[in-house]
Amino acid sequence: MSQNDTLAVDIDVYGATGKAASAGGRAASAGGGNPAAPERKCILSGVHGGRDALIRLALDGDGGVHADLAARAPGRGAWLAPDRALIASAAAKGKLRGALMRAFKTTRVTIPDNLVEQVAHGLERRALDRLGLENKAGHLIWGSDRIGDAVSAGRVRLLLHANDAAPDGVAKLDGKARGAPNTVVSCVLPVDRARLSVALGRENVVHAAVCDGGAAARVIAAVDRWRAFNGLISTETTANSAVETKVSGS
């Protein structure tokens, strides 16, 4: 299976043909939808991707390493693929420290014991905060029946499912997405309904849908990196994804 073929398995992208669209439809990088945007390279794996697809690490004044998920900290940065197992293994074996010393051009590098958990918590917070913001802006809807009607009407751009959603409920909505008159992206989040409900300020949210193309692109930019870190999609898919083109251009 080629890198581009992984999309049909990792994230379902349904078009009007009723079949999952190929990864070729995600033509721009995840770092803002601009194919010409500068790419970064993971110091461990060599994977390339936009700034929103990879994880930036920065140094504080004392040489302490911290996750800079917004990529705004001053100074030189080092980039990692959003791969929890890769980062944890490299940290445990001392490979991460060596790679960081080369990237930062200094031996004054201190990696906190909880770096992996820092990243995990930060990615979850950023993704759920984004969902909360889009919900407050009126870009999200919830409830299986309401979502199903919106999908059939061609209003939905992005379907989101809690990881404890009933398989038949997910299958029902994804089945409607396959028959939708527009392209619909569908993915399962790395949190259960309780955590998703808290993020959206509502009770028992199992499924949610985004009906605005720009909002869907913003959500996917945060969610893809989070899902990749949790092993739900490949880091190559995340680094080379371009849901922005699909969801905002449909």
N, C-alpha and C positions, 0 to 999 in steps of 0.2 A: 504493500500500500504506500502510495506517495504521500509526501507531506500535505499537499493540497487535499488529498482524499480523506484526510482525518476529520474534516469538518462535519461530514455527514454523520459521523459517529459521535463526535465530541459535543457539538451543538447543532440541533436541528434547525435548519433554515428552510422554511417552506414557502414555495412560490405558487403562483396561480396554476401551474401544471399539476399540482397535487403531489409532487415529489420533492424530496429534500434537494435544495439547490447545491451546486458544487461550491467548493471553497474559492474558486476563481471569482465568484461574485463579490468576495470581500477583497476588493482590489487595492485599497489604500492601507497604510499602516495604522495600527491602533493608537499611534501617538498624535491623533488629531485629525486623521482623515486626509493628510497631505502626503502623497507618495514621495515628495521631494524632501520631507522633514528629515533632519539628521538622525541617523541610527546610532544606537549604543551597542556595545558588545559585552556579553557576560564574561567576567574575568575567570570564571571556572569552566564553563562549557563552550564558550565561543559563540553561543547563540546571539544573533543580532535582533534588535527591535527598537521601537520608539520609546520615548521616555515614559509614556503611560503603560507600556507593556512590561518593562523591566523594573527592577528594584534598585534604587540608588542608596548607597551607603556614604556617609560623610564622617569626618573627624571633628571632634571638638578641640579646644585649645590645649587639652592635656593628652591628646592622642587617643581618646576614647571613641570607639566606633558606635554610630547610631544609625538607625533606619531613617532615611529622608524620603518618605514616600511621596511627598509633594514635589520633590526635586527642586527645592528652593534654598537650601542651605548654601552659604558662600563657600568658595574654595573648590578644590578638586574633589570629584566624586568617583566612586567605583560602582560598577553596575553588575547586578546578578540576575540570572533568570529566575522567575517566580516558581522555584522548585524546592519545596520544603525538605525533601529527602536529600537532595544534592547539597543544600546549604548546611544542613545538620551534620551530614557525613564529613564534609570538608572542614567544618569547624572542629569536630571531634578528632580528626586526624592531623590537624595543624596546617592543612592545605589552604584554608581560607586566610589564615594570618599571613602566610607567605605570599599569596596572591594580592592581598591588600597592601603589604609592604611594597611590592613592585608597583602597584597601581598608584599609591600615594607617594612613592619615592622616599620612604622613611621607614626606620625600624621602630619608631615610636607609635606602635599600634596596639591597643588593648581592646579585645573583643569581649563584651559582656556575656556572661553565661546564659542569659535569657534572650540573646539576640533573635533566635528563631521565633520565640514567643512574642517578642516586640513586633516583628514583622507580621506574624499571624494576627495579632490583635489590631494592628494598624490597618491592615488590608480589610479586615472585617468592618472596622469602624468606618473607614472611608466609603466602602460600598453601601453599608446600611444608611450612613448619613446622606449619601447621594439619593438613595431611594426615598428617604424622609423628605428631602428638599423637593424632589419631583412630585411627591404626593401632596405636599403643601401648595405646590404650584398648580395642582389640579390635573396633573399629567398621568396619574395612575387610577385604575379602577380595580375592583375586587369583587369576589362572588362568582361562582362558576357559571350560573345562568346569565348574569350580566356580561361577563367576559365572553361567553359563547356567542351571544347575540352580536356583540361588538366585532368579534372575529369574522362572523358570517357577513357582516355589513362592510367589511374591509377597513375598519377603523384601527385595528390593533397592529402595532409594529413589533412588539416584544412581549412574550409570555414568560412569566417567572413562576416557578413552583418551589414550595418548601420541600426540604429533603425527606420529610415524613408524610408527604402527600400520598394519598392512596393511588396505586398504579392505574386503576381504572379511571380515576378522575383526571390524571395526567393524560392518559391515552385518549379520553373523550375530547379534551380541549385541543390536544395536538392533532387529532383527527379532523377537527374543524379547521385548524390552521392549514392542513394539507389541501383543503378545499376552498380556502379563502381567495378572494379576487386579487389580493396583493401579497407581497412577501412578508412572512411572519417568522421571527426568530424565537426559538423556545429553548429554555435552559432551566436546570435544577440548581438551586442555590445551596451553599454549604451550611445552611442553618434550618432549624425546624420551624414549625408554625408559631411557636411561642415567641421565639426571638424575632421572627419577621413581623409578628403582630406588634411587638413593643416598638420596633423601628418605625412602623407606620402609624403608631398611636391608635390602633384599632384592635378589636378582639377577633381571634380565630381566623387570621388571614392565611389561607393555604395556597391560594393562587392569586397572582396580581398580573395586570397587563398595563403596558404603556402604549398610549395612542398617539403620542407626538413623536415625530421622527427625530428631532433634535434631542429630546429627552431620552429616547431609546438609545441613541448613540452615546450620550453621556453615561447612562447606566451601564451599558455594555463595556465601556472603557474601564470602569471601576470593577465590574463584576468578573470580567475575563481574567484579570490578573489575580484576583482573589480565588477564583475557581481553579486556576492553574496551580497556585501555591498549595491548594488542598488536593491536588492530584485528580481533579475532575476533568480537566482537559490537558492536552500536551502543551509544554512551554513553546514549542514551535508554532502551534496553532495560535497561541496568544500573541507571540512576537510578530506574526505575519498577518494577523486578522484585520478585517476592515468592515466590520458590521456597519460603520457609519454610512458607507456608500449604499448598502442594501436598505437599511431602515429609513434613511432620510431621503433616498432617491426613489423609493417605490411609489 
